Amino acid sequence: MHPNPVFHTQEAAHNLAYARERAFGVLAVNGAEGPLLAHIPFLLDEDGRTLWLHLVRSNPIARQLSETRAATIAVSGPDSYVSPDWYGVPDQVPTWNYVAVHIRGELEKRPQEELHALLDRQSAHFENRLLPKTPWKTEKMSDGVMERMMRAIVPCRMTVTGVDGTWKLNQNKPDDVRLSAADHVEAFGQGVDLNVLAALMRGADGQR
């Protein structure tokens, strides 16, 4: 998270909504030899208090979950390098604009009996985004195959204790300077989802 408070003006509900829509992030848990990381899809309940995910049983994080562990999920959004030349004013320096949301909480392994329902919920959530495609369901699996595959993964739940978001969109620049940078990011930026980032930069006067 960037330390400048001007980039942290979004309310918790907005940060949670962004993470819920993105539904993919990097899970981090402290291990004996350093941080353990896993890239995971997840479901975040509407009240923002509970987050659901699954891990491969052999994942080092899963092996740490004999007891509840403090964890963070970092959710990345659009980002881009911003050249000083794009501001149209002198004495600027390079920077990187981006959106990132961090969700902190207590991670625990859940009973294996909950796994099938969790997988059904996850697949339904993402399949519904593909409508009008007929949603894939676990019932399409051959007899016994799903059960064998489920033995390799474990269900997990995070009880959310905090959320923070960095929305670094040149809010610290005058409007005309920020809008000039947004146009150049969209046309020439280096990063991902440049049109989304540019649109957010153009609306950043409402983020303050």
C-alpha positions, 0 to 999 in steps of 0.5 A, spaced: 500 500 500 502 506 498 503 511 504 500 517 501 493 518 504 491 522 498 491 515 494 486 511 500 480 515 500 475 510 498 471 507 503 471 500 505 465 498 501 468 500 495 474 496 496 470 490 498 466 491 492 472 491 487 475 485 490 469 481 490 468 483 482 475 481 481 475 475 485 482 473 484 488 475 488 495 473 491 494 470 498 500 471 503 501 467 510 507 467 514 511 461 514 517 459 518 522 461 512 518 467 510 512 469 506 508 463 503 504 466 497 498 462 492 494 465 487 487 464 488 480 465 485 475 467 491 468 468 493 467 474 498 460 474 501 456 480 500 457 483 507 464 483 506 465 479 512 467 472 510 471 470 504 471 463 501 477 459 497 480 452 496 487 450 496 491 444 493 492 440 499 500 440 497 500 447 497 505 449 503 499 454 506 494 448 506 499 445 510 500 451 515 492 450 517 492 446 522 490 452 526 487 459 524 493 463 521 493 471 519 493 472 512 492 477 507 489 477 500 492 482 495 488 484 489 491 487 483 487 492 478 489 496 472 496 499 472 501 503 468 508 506 467 507 514 467 512 518 463 513 525 466 513 528 459 505 526 459 503 531 464 505 537 459 508 541 465 516 541 467 519 538 473 515 532 474 518 525 475 516 518 472 511 514 476 506 508 476 499 508 477 495 502 479 489 500 483 490 495 489 486 492 494 488 488 500 484 484 505 486 482 511 483 476 516 484 470 519 484 464 515 482 457 517 481 450 513 474 448 513 471 440 514 472 437 507 464 435 507 464 443 505 468 442 499 463 440 494 458 446 495 464 451 495 466 448 488 459 449 486 458 456 488 465 458 485 463 455 478 456 458 478 459 465 480 464 465 474 460 461 469 454 466 470 459 471 467 459 467 461 451 467 460 448 466 455 453 460 455 449 454 458 453 454 465 458 448 467 456 444 473 459 439 477 454 434 475 457 433 468 463 429 471 463 422 470 461 418 476 467 418 481 471 423 478 469 429 482 470 425 488 477 423 486 479 430 484 476 433 491 481 429 495 487 433 492 484 440 495 481 443 501 476 448 503 478 454 506 475 460 509 477 467 511 474 471 516 475 478 514 478 483 519 480 489 515 481 492 508 485 497 505 485 500 497 490 504 494 487 508 488 494 511 485 491 515 479 494 522 479 489 525 484 495 529 487 496 533 480 492 539 477 486 536 473 489 538 467 495 535 468 492 529 470 487 528 464 493 529 460 497 523 463 490 519 462 490 520 455 497 518 454 496 512 458 490 510 454 494 511 448 501 509 450 501 506 457 505 500 459 501 495 463 495 492 463 487 494 462 490 501 460 483 503 458 480 502 465 486 505 468 485 511 464 478 512 465 479 511 473 484 517 472 479 521 468 474 520 474 479 521 479 477 528 481 471 525 485 476 520 488 479 525 493 
